[in-house]
C-alpha cells in the first residue's frame, strides 16, 4: 500500500513540474522522507498524505483515492447534487443564477455539463439540434459543434481557442481523461492552431441572434471552500454585455 500511494504522490509531483526539494520547501517535509515515501520505504500517515496533496493542489476525489491506496478511509464526501446535505448550497447557487438576469448565466459541473441555467440562456440555444440539447448538455461541445452554436459564432476560431485553453488547463490540473477527451474534441471540430489576432481587453463571444449581433464576455466562479468532491468541480459561468448594443437588447 505504501508503494502505491508513494507512486501516486510522485506522479502528481512530477505533473506539477516540482522537484522533491521544491515540494519539501513548501510542505516542510524533508526531501529524505519524501524520497522514502515515494519509493514505498516509508508509510505516510493520512495527515502527511493530505498535507502533500494540498501543496500539490490535487482534486478531492484523487485525495480520497490516495488515502485508500495508503490503507486509510476517504476524508471527503462525494455526494449527488440532489443530496439533501447540499440543498442550501445549491439553493444559493441557483439564487445567483436568477440574480444575474437579464443576462445569461449557467451552473456547470467539472466537465462543463449544464446543471442549471437561468431563463436568459434559452434564447442563446436557438437553432441547436435537439440531440445536442439532450441532458446532460455540454456547453463546450455545444459551442464548437456544427449542429450547435458554431454556425452562429462570428469569431468561432477565437472563441473555440479560448474554450480549448480552458479545458486543456483543467486537464493538466486534474489529469482526468474526460478533460483530455473534451480538449481533443474541440481541437478536432475547430482548428485552434490558426487564429486571427485577438483585439480588446478580453476575449469576446460574438453571437448572431434574431435581435442582431450580440457581444459578451464571460466570468467564471468556483466555490473556494468546497469540502465535497462534487461541489469542488461546480462553477458559475456568467455572461455580460461587451457593448452597449447588447446591453440595450437585454434591457428592452
Long-range contacts (C-beta under 8 A, 24 or more apart in sequence): 1-43, 1-69, 1-70, 1-71, 2-37, 2-40, 2-41, 2-42, 2-43, 2-44, 2-70, 3-39, 3-40, 4-40, 4-69, 4-70, 5-37, 5-44, 5-49, 5-66, 5-69, 5-70, 6-37, 6-38, 6-39, 6-40, 6-42, 6-44, 7-38, 7-40, 8-65, 8-66, 8-69, 9-37, 9-38, 9-44, 9-49, 9-52, 9-53, 9-56, 9-66, 10-38, 12-53, 12-56, 12-58, 12-62, 12-175, 13-38, 13-56, 15-172, 15-175, 16-56, 16-57, 18-56, 23-52, 23-55, 23-56, 26-55, 27-51, 27-52, 27-55, 43-70, 44-70, 46-70, 46-72, 46-75, 50-75, 57-173, 59-173, 59-174, 59-176, 59-229, 59-232, 59-233, 60-226, 60-227, 60-228, 60-229, 60-232, 61-229, 62-174, 62-175, 64-229, 76-227, 76-228, 76-229, 77-227, 77-228, 77-229, 78-228, 78-229, 78-230, 79-228, 79-230, 79-231, 80-230, 81-109, 81-115, 81-230, 86-228, 86-230, 86-231, 89-223, 89-231, 93-234, 93-236, 96-236, 97-236, 100-238, 102-250, 102-251, 103-216, 103-238, 103-239, 103-240, 103-241, 103-250, 104-216, 104-238, 104-239, 105-236, 105-237, 105-238, 105-239, 106-139, 106-236, 106-237, 106-238, 107-234, 107-235, 107-236, 107-237, 108-139, 108-234, 108-235, 108-236, 108-237, 109-136, 109-230, 109-233, 109-234, 110-170, 110-174, 110-176, 110-232, 110-233, 110-234, 110-235, 111-138, 111-178, 111-179, 111-182, 111-233, 112-138, 112-139, 112-140, 112-167, 112-182, 113-137, 113-138, 113-139, 114-138, 114-139, 115-234, 120-250, 123-209, 124-149, 124-207, 124-209, 125-149, 126-209, 126-210, 127-151, 127-152, 138-182, 139-237, 140-167, 140-182, 140-185, 140-186, 141-182, 141-185, 144-185, 144-186, 144-189, 144-190, 145-189, 146-189, 149-207, 150-189, 150-190, 152-207, 152-208, 152-209, 153-205, 153-206, 153-207, 153-208, 154-206, 154-207, 154-208, 154-213, 155-196, 155-204, 155-205, 155-206, 156-190, 157-190, 157-191, 157-192, 157-194, 157-195, 157-196, 158-195, 158-196, 158-198, 158-203, 159-203, 159-205, 159-206, 160-186, 160-189, 160-190, 160-192, 161-190, 161-192, 161-195, 162-203, 164-190, 164-192, 200-242, 202-242, 204-242, 205-239, 205-242, 211-249, 212-245, 212-249, 213-245, 214-246, 214-249, 215-241, 215-242, 215-243, 215-245, 215-246, 216-240, 216-241, 216-242, 216-246, 217-242
